Amino acid sequence: MASRRGQGTSPPMPPGATGVAATGQASSSRSNSYPQMSLNAMFNAPARISQPHLHPDKINGALWFSIDPSVNAFIRATWQAYYMGPWKSWRSVPDERRDSWWQTFVQNFYWEQQFNDLVYALWKKETWTSIGEWISTKKRKNKQPKYINENDWTTLMEYWATEPAKKKSKKAAKSRKSDPLGKGVYKHNAGPTVETGEPPSYTDLVRRTHTKKDGTFVDYRAEELVTQAEMEATQVSNTNSDGSPQSPSATSAPSRILLNQAYLKNAKGKRGHIYGLGSAQYREHAPSARVPASLARNLELELRVSGLETSFQSVIDDVSAVKADVGAVKEDVATMKEDFAATRAAIAELIQSLRPQANPQQQPPSTQA
């Protein structure tokens, strides 16, 4: 007997989620039991603003992909509740079913219009990868998942038993274990996020996610990239504008921006991703640009803003110095006025003392008539 689709315990949904993925109600309709309406109408629905908010900077407690597990759990619950065919991967899913999953997400979350492209890209990435990972796991264990009925699962098992499918699977497994740079297979030992409060440098983030408790790296390439970036950033930080090295007393640790720029320069992957950063690289990603270019532009803007802030602070310091000088001049003028007044009083007293004094006992001689 075929098992019912969508049964089983669903992952916890974010507060306020009201869509079918949250309630667990299954339907075979084209739009997951939603009324037929355009995607534009869904985006502009007044009720949507009351749904959980998404924002890459998590402003006012907003949620975000891979940082808040409930977002990714909602996506997985959606496609599992409506997995209605022998689909071995995202590519096998009909367009109308993909659209219905996206409509479910749109009606259960709210985000600003400027993030439409970014949200869709991350939603698609999570849907795409989670379908592949979850089905591959069930395939290896030869265990039928609850969200795929018996007939569809039998069809999939028959396909995987064919020679072309076996050849493709073997090639994919070899690719996952490949080491094209001769630096070992990619490894990390941290969860999806590292909460730091203050944004860490890329080198610091990679250290935290690719080292053991004793500080030993578990990934040789990550260690090489971090070491190289820290060395280059330190060299730039301790070099004068004319290229000469600073004196030992003037040296300082490199800034976060310099560390990020040095790491970004050497860690670009062939497919447009940054090695070792995981989902963190998407937090500053502009939808209209590839990840490395977007991060590089953001770093340049941050550096310019930092320079403007430094210049502005320098102007403030100069104005404060001018005010102090003017105050000192005013005090000097006041002192000069006091000294001048004292000098005038002394001169007046001296002049007074030099004048001949009249003797009242001496009478002037009388005049003879």
Buried (B, 14 or more C-beta within 10 A) or exposed (E): EEBEBBEBEBBEBBEEBEBBBBEBEBBEEBBBBBEEEEEEEBBEBEEBEEBBBBBBEBEEEBBBBBBBBBBBBBBBBBBBBBBBBBBBEBEEBEEEBBBBBBBBBBBBBBBEEEBEEBBBBBBBBBBBEBBBEBBBEBBEEEEBBBBBBEEBBEBBEEEBEEEEBEEEBEEEEEEEEEEEEEBEEBEBEBEBBBEEEEBBBBBBBBBBBBBEEEEEBBBBBBBBBBEBBBEBBBEBBBEEEEEEEEEEEEEEEBBBBBBBBBBBBBBBEEEEBBBBBBBBBBBBBBBEBBBBBBBBEBBEEBBEEEEEEEEEEEEEEEEEEEEEEEEEEEEEEEEEEEEEEEEEEEEEEEEEEEEEEEEEEEEEEEEEE
